[in-house]
């Protein structure tokens, strides 16, 4: 039998035989995980490039400028 199928059946049988409170606990954990992901993704990491630039060329130019011009001409790297 395929390894992936054996692993899937292992977890499937384990979750199928959980008591009712165990299934409810897993449902709560999954819902909380999805909510946390949505909050972090959309509140803390908005899509900066799509909101500030209209075309892919402008976005590419901005990213290239940020990557290549890390320090201005007057700044020096101090070790």
N, C-alpha and C positions, 0 to 999 in steps of 0.2 A: 504494500500500500504506500502511496506517495506520502512523504514527510509532511507536506502542507495539509493534506487531508487528515492525517493522524492528529496534527496539532489542532486543526479546526474541530474535529470530533471530540477531542479532549475538552476543549473549552465549551463546546456546545452541550455536551453531556453534563459538565459541571454546572453551567448556568441553568440548565433545564431542571436539575435536581435541587436547586436552591429553595429554601423555604420562602414564604411570601415576604417576610421582612427583609430577606437578603435581596430579592428582586427590587423591592421598593428602595432600598439603600443604594443599589447600583443605578436605578433611575434618577435618584436625587444627585448622585455624583456626576452622571453624564449631563444632566440639565445644568448643573452648576459650572461644569467645565465649558459647555457651549456658551453660557452667559458670560463667563469671564473672558473667553476668547473674543466674543463680539464686542464687549466693552473695551478691552485693550486695543483691539484692531481699529475700531472706528472712532474712539474718543481720543486715545493717546497717540495713534499713528495715522493721522489723516493723509490723504493722497495729495501731497504737496505739489508734485509736478503737474498733475491734471488740473488743479485749481489755479495755479499761477501762470501756466503757459498754454498756448492754444494749439501749437503744432508739435509734431515729433521732433522737427528740426530744432525748435527753440528749447525743448526739453534736453535734447542731446547736447546742444551747445552749453547749456547751463551745467549739466553733469560733467562734461569735459573740462569746463572752466574750474569747477570745484575740485576736480581731481588733480589738475595740473598746476593750479595756482594756489597751493596750500598756504604759502606765506607770501606776503606782499614784498615789493622790492626793498623796502627799508628794514624788514625784519631779518634777523639772522638766527640760525639755529644754534642754540647754546648747549654745549655738552657738559 
